[in-house]
């Protein structure tokens, strides 16, 4: 943060960050950005990236501000774009509005922007302060940042378990481990992610719908992804039969004569199939899955199980954060574990995670962790 910025600047930027959070899960492949416009110590315009990625946050805020934007200060969570895409550059829109100052949390790593927006503003005589609330902005923008810099989405692992880490009894009974409040919280997680992923076994045995079933938020259901190398997902499964309403993507091994008819049936049902290769152990290559998702524009991925797929993502270091819902129940060691075997022999080789917070959700608790190693 520059030495000339103030606590007021930080407060307005935190508001812009909270506005950016509203668009999570709806703006991919674009980032979700927030913008606040302030004139004479009064907020005259607020905006955030709209569903589908347009209009951009700056355009949305400028429309609300109108003529009050003349001589004002704009607070933007990500560097305004400087390139011509489907819409004119946001940097130019800020210039045209007569803005006198722009405060930016993050420089955009996209090569089409990457400092160009800031330079365009400065060349027009507008004061630009960069780096205000950068760490907080990186959290809300992490999916876009990872897609651009690492060619993969931000990956969240969501677990709902008993206190002893079980997702079902030994008979497979799993309805319901956690209570209504925790399940509603889990559905909100679905709403702010672009896509949700499960393994083939979980899809086949649990018959999940993987939609957001909160009142008024059905339209925010994420793209549903099944990693199913051998295409075992039943053709009558709801993930298949409802694919025209809520997209379902299937990651499978390359077509063979034996699976050609089954593949055609999936496609006829509007399931989109992506070919991937097996890893040396014969399982789907999850790094290749993430690369395809990034190429398709997915920035935020929610992994919901089961234990085998969770362990595989963790072993490869592909989980960025964990939301762990725990119910005050104990089922014992013969229950189904939330995370399958990882082959760790020494504690020093265990995955290190950093707890960010813990809070009550009804009779249960949820813990949020960042994964550090």
N, C-alpha and C positions, 0 to 999 in steps of 0.2 A: 504494500500500500504506500502511496506517495505521502510525503510529509505534510502536504497541503490539504489532505482530506481530513474530515472531521467525524465526530460521533454521529452527527446528523446524516452525513453521507452513508455511514454504516447502517443506520436505521432504515434509510430509504432503500439501500441495496438489499437488506434482509427482507423487506417487503417485496422487492422484485423477485427474490429467490422463492418466496412463498407463492408468488403468482406463477412462477415457472413450474412449481410442483403440481399445479392444477392440470397441466397438459401431459403429465407423464402417462405413457401408455397410449397416447392418441396422436402423436405427431411424427412418428417414425416414417421415413428415414431421417427427417429433420430433428434437430435438438429441440427440447422444450425450453423456451427462453421467456424471461419476465422483464418487463420494462415499466418504470415509473417516471413520470414527467412532473417536475416541480417548478413552479414560478412564484416568486415572492413568498417563499416559505409555505406554499400551499400546493397540495397535489392536484394537478389539473388533468392528468391522464394516466390511466393504468392499462396495461395490456399483457397478454401472454400468447404464445403460439397456439393457433387454433387447430382443431382436428384436421388431420391430413397434412399438417405442416404449414398451412397458409390460411389467412394472412400471418405474417411474422409478427412478433411481439411489438416491435417498434411501430409498424404500420397500424396495429390495433390501438396502441396508446396514442399515437398522433391523431388518429381519427377522433378519439374521445376528447383530446386536448383542444383541437381546432386552432383558432388564432392565438390562444393562450400559450402555445408552444414557442412563440416568438420571444427570443431572449431567455428561454427557460433552460433548465438542466435536466438531462435524461440519465436515468440509472438503468443500465442494461447488464444482464447476467453473463452475456457472451458477446464478444466483439461483433458489431454490426457487419453484415455481409457487404462485400465490395464488388461482387461479380454479378453479371446479368444472367439470371436463370429464367424461371417461369415468371418471376416478378423483378422489378428494378431493384438495385442495391438499396438496402436499408440505410447504409451510410449516406447515400445521396438524398434519401427522404429526410433524414435528420438535418442535412445541410439546407435543403430547400425550405424546411420549416422555420429557419432562422434561429435554430438552437445556438446557445452561446457556450454550453459546456456539456460534455458527455462523460459519465463515469462508468467504467467497464470493469466487471469482475474478472473475466477470463479472456485471454487471447484465444482466438479460434485456431486450432491446429490444422484445419482443412487447408490444403495447399492453395485452394482458390481464394482464400481469405488471408489467413496467417499474417496478420499485421497490416494487410492492405486496407482494411476498414478504418483502423486507427489512423493510418497515414493519410487517407482520403479526408478524414475529418480535420486533421491538423493542417493539411494543405489548404483547407477552406477557412482557416483562421479560427477554428473551434478548439477550445481547450479540452484536452482529453486526460483524464486520470485513470490509470490502469492498476488493477490488483486489489480493489476494495472488496473485502469478504471473499477472497479467492478460494479459500479452503471450503467454505460452505457452498459456494457455487460449483466447485468441482464435484461435490456429492450429488447434487441434483442433475448435473450434466455428465456424470460418469459414463453412462451408456454410450452417448455420442462420442465422448473422448476416446473410449476404448475401441469403438468401431473404427475411428479414423486412424488411431495410432497403433493399435494391436490387431486390427482386422478380426475382432470378435466382439460380441455384445458384453455388457455388464451382466454377470450371472448371480442370481440370488437363489439360495437353497432354502426352501420352506419345509419345516418339519413340524408335525403335530404328534406328540408322544405322551406316554405315561412318564412318571418321574424316573423310572428305570429305563427309559429310552426305547420303549416298545410301541409299535404302531398297530399291533393286533395281537390277539391271544394265539396260542399254539394251534387253535382250530381255524384261525383266519378271521375271527370276528373283529371288526374294526369300527362298527357304527354304534356310538360315536366315541372316539377317544376324548376329544375336547368338547366344551359346551357351545351353546349358541353364540355367545359373544366372541369367542375365539374364532369360530367359523366365519362370522361376519367380518372380522378383521382379516382373515385369510382371503376372503373374497375381495376385500379392498386392495390387497396385494395384487390379485389378479388384474384388477382394474387399472393399476398404474404400471403394468408391464406390457410390453408389446406382444410377447409370446409366452406360452406355458408348455413345459416339456415333461413327459413321463416315459418310462421304459415300457417295453413290450409286455412284460409280465404284469406290471401294475395296470396297464390299459386293459389287458384281457381278463384279469381276475377281479379287479375292483369296478370295472365298467364306469369309470368317471366321465362326467360330461365336460368338465374343465371350462365352464363358462362362469361369468360373474353374475351371481343371482341376488344381488342387492337391488332393492326397489329403485327403479329409474336408471340403473347403470348396466342394463343388459347389453346396450350398444357398445360398452367398453370391454366386452369379453375379448381376451387376447387370441391371437392365432394359436391353434392347438397343434402341438408337435408330438409325434410318437416315433421313438427310435426303435425300429423293428426290422432288423437286418433280414430276417427270413420271412417277413410279411405274414405274421401269425395273427394279426388283428382280425377278428371275425368280420365278415362283410356286413353282418347284421348289427354290428356295434354302433352305438349312437354317434360315436365320433365319425363314423363313415356315413351313416344315414342322414346326419344333420350338417354335412360338410358344405352344402350350398348356402346354409344360413350363417354358419360360423366356420371359417376356413380350418381345414385339417391338413397338415403337411406330414408326410410319412418319409422317414429316412430308411432306405433299404439297400441291400446289396444289389449289384447290377443284375439286369434281367437275364433269366435263363429260360430255356424251352419249358421247364417244369413250372415256372411261375408266370408265364406270359398271360394266361387267361385270368389269373387272379389279379395281376397288375392292371389289366384292361378293365376289370370290374371296379377296382378302386378309382381309376381315372374317370370311368363313366359316372361314378358317384360324386365327382367333383373333388376327390382327394388328390392333392398335388404330391407327386413322388419325386424325391431327390436321391440319386444314386451315390452311395459312398462305398468305400472299400473297408474290409475288416482290418483291425489292427493285428499285430503278431499273435495275439491270443484268440483270434477268431471273432472278437466282438466288434461292433461298429466303432469307427474312429471318431471319437467325440470332438477332437480338435478340428477335424474336417467338417463335422456338423456345424460347429460354431463359425467356421470360415464361410460356409454357405449362407448361414443366417445373416452374418454381417454383410455379405454381398447382396442379399435380398433387402437390406435396409433395417433389419432388426437391431435395436440398440439395447433393449432390456429384456432379459430372459429369466423366467421364473421356473426353477426345477422343483417339481412336487413329488418325485419318487419314481420308483421305490428305492429300497435299501441298496440294491446292486448298482443302480444308476447313480445314486448319491455318492457311494463309495468310489465309483469310477471317476466322477468329476473331481472329487476331493483329492484322490491319488495323483491326478494330472495337474493339480494346482489351478483348476479352472473355476473355482467358486470364489466370488468376491465378498459376499456377505451372506449371513444366515439369519433367518427369522425362526426361532425355535419356540413353539407353543407347547407348554407342559401342563398336563392335567394332574391333579392330586390323586393319582391312582398308581397302584403297583400290580403288575401281572406276573413278574418272575422271569427267570432266564430262559424259559421255554417259549416265551412270546417272540413275535417277529421283530427283529431289531430295525431301527430306523436307518441304520448305516451298516451295510454288510462288511465282511472281512476286508481289511486293507493290508494285511501282511506285515504290520508294524511289530517289530520285535523289541525295540528299545524306546523308552519314554522320550528320549531326546529326539526321536524321529517322528513324534506325534505332530499332527497339524496344529499349529498355534493360531488361536483366534482371540480377538480382543473384544470384550463385551462393551457395547456402547451404551445400552440401557436395559433395564428390566421394568416391566409394569404389569399391573393386573388387568386382565380382560375377563370380566365376570368372575367365575370361580377358578379360572386358570391364570397362568402368567405367560407373557411373551418376552423373550430375550432377543435382542438384536446384537449381532456380532459382525465385526469386520474380520476377514481372513488375512492373516499376515504372513503365513508361511506353511 
